[in-house]
Amino acid sequence: MKEMLALVLLLSCVPALGAEPPRDPFAAYESAPIAAGDGPLQRWPLEALRLRGVISGTASPRALIETPDGQTHTARVGDHVGTAWGRIAAIRGGAIAVQEQFRDAIGALHERRTELALPRARATGATRPTPTAAPIGR
């Protein structure tokens, strides 16, 4: 009986298979950014993304966002962008507002709002070319 009790006590001290080790109480809560999600716009940091266009005037405005690998993706309000789980809060005019939540070293939750804007045209004095209509069949 004593041997069985000793075996039960010994097994209760051994962690279960696949169990996580206890958390280090001296480690920071968020030492690294949260892992990126599965979406194509979540594979790149927010600073690496470029806003290339805005489709507005509809019930569901869209943004055209270019990734560093040259691909352009459409996004709507509520979509995730960036590696820190940023969410598009608004799409208006020539910009989108992205809201990110993150934890600092002591675990306090903070909110950061970033705006991605369309690149401004250079002040070269060049005018936009006007489309010309060519007659069909002549």
C-alpha positions in Angstrom: 0.0 0.0 0.0 2.8 2.4 0.9 4.5 1.6 -2.5 1.3 2.4 -4.3 0.9 5.7 -2.4 4.5 6.6 -3.2 3.9 5.9 -6.9 0.8 8.1 -7.0 2.7 10.9 -5.3 5.5 10.5 -7.8 3.2 10.5 -10.8 1.3 13.6 -9.6 4.6 15.5 -9.7 5.4 14.6 -13.3 3.7 16.9 -15.9 1.3 15.4 -18.3 2.5 14.6 -21.8 2.2 17.7 -24.0 1.6 20.0 -21.1 3.2 23.4 -21.2 6.0 24.1 -18.7 5.1 26.8 -16.1 5.6 30.4 -17.2 8.8 32.1 -16.2 7.6 34.9 -13.7 10.5 37.1 -14.7 9.9 37.0 -18.5 8.1 39.9 -20.2 4.5 39.3 -21.3 5.1 40.3 -24.9 8.7 40.1 -25.8 8.0 39.6 -29.5 5.1 40.7 -31.7 2.1 38.5 -32.0 2.6 35.9 -34.8 1.1 36.9 -38.1 -2.2 35.5 -39.3 -3.0 33.7 -42.4 -4.2 36.6 -44.6 -2.0 37.9 -47.3 -1.9 41.4 -45.8 -0.9 39.9 -42.4 2.4 38.5 -43.6 4.1 41.9 -43.8 4.5 44.7 -41.1 2.2 47.6 -41.5 5.1 49.9 -42.4 5.9 47.7 -45.5 2.4 48.0 -47.0 1.5 50.7 -49.5 -1.9 52.1 -50.2 -2.4 52.2 -54.0 -6.0 53.1 -54.3 -9.4 53.7 -52.6 -12.7 52.7 -54.0 -15.3 54.9 -52.3 -18.8 56.1 -53.0 -20.3 52.7 -52.3 -21.9 51.1 -49.3 -18.8 49.0 -48.8 -15.6 51.1 -49.6 -12.5 49.1 -50.5 -8.8 49.8 -50.3 -6.2 48.6 -52.8 -3.1 47.6 -50.8 0.3 46.6 -52.3 2.6 44.2 -50.5 6.4 44.3 -50.8 6.3 41.4 -53.2 4.4 43.5 -55.7 1.0 41.9 -55.3 -2.1 44.2 -54.8 -5.0 43.0 -52.6 -8.4 44.5 -51.8 -9.4 45.1 -48.2 -12.5 46.4 -46.4 -13.3 47.9 -43.1 -12.7 45.2 -40.4 -10.0 43.3 -42.3 -6.8 42.5 -40.6 -3.5 44.1 -41.9 0.1 44.0 -40.6 1.8 41.5 -38.4 0.4 43.0 -35.1 -3.3 42.1 -35.9 -4.1 45.6 -37.0 -7.7 46.1 -38.2 -8.9 48.6 -40.8 -11.1 51.0 -38.8 -12.1 53.4 -41.7 -11.6 53.9 -45.4 -12.1 57.5 -46.6 -10.8 59.8 -49.3 -7.2 58.9 -50.0 -6.4 57.1 -46.7 -7.2 54.2 -44.4 -7.1 54.2 -40.6 -5.7 51.1 -39.0 -6.2 50.3 -35.3 -3.7 48.0 -33.5 -3.8 46.7 -30.0 -0.6 45.5 -28.3 0.7 44.8 -24.8 3.8 46.4 -23.4 6.5 44.8 -21.3 4.4 44.8 -18.2 1.3 43.4 -19.9 -0.7 46.7 -20.1 -2.9 46.8 -23.2 -2.4 49.8 -25.5 -4.0 51.0 -28.7 -2.3 52.6 -31.7 -4.0 54.2 -34.6 -2.0 54.5 -37.9 -3.0 56.0 -41.2 -1.9 54.7 -44.5 -2.3 57.4 -47.2 -2.1 57.4 -50.9 1.3 58.7 -52.2 1.1 62.4 -53.1 1.9 63.3 -56.7 5.2 65.1 -57.2 5.0 68.8 -57.8 6.7 68.6 -61.3 4.1 70.7 -63.0 3.1 67.8 -65.2 -0.6 67.4 -65.9 -2.6 64.3 -66.0 -3.0 63.1 -69.6 -6.6 63.4 -71.0 -8.1 60.4 -72.5 -8.7 60.7 -76.3 -11.5 59.0 -78.1 -10.7 57.3 -81.3 -13.4 56.6 -83.9 -14.2 52.9 -84.2 -14.1 51.4 -87.7 -12.4 54.3 -89.5 
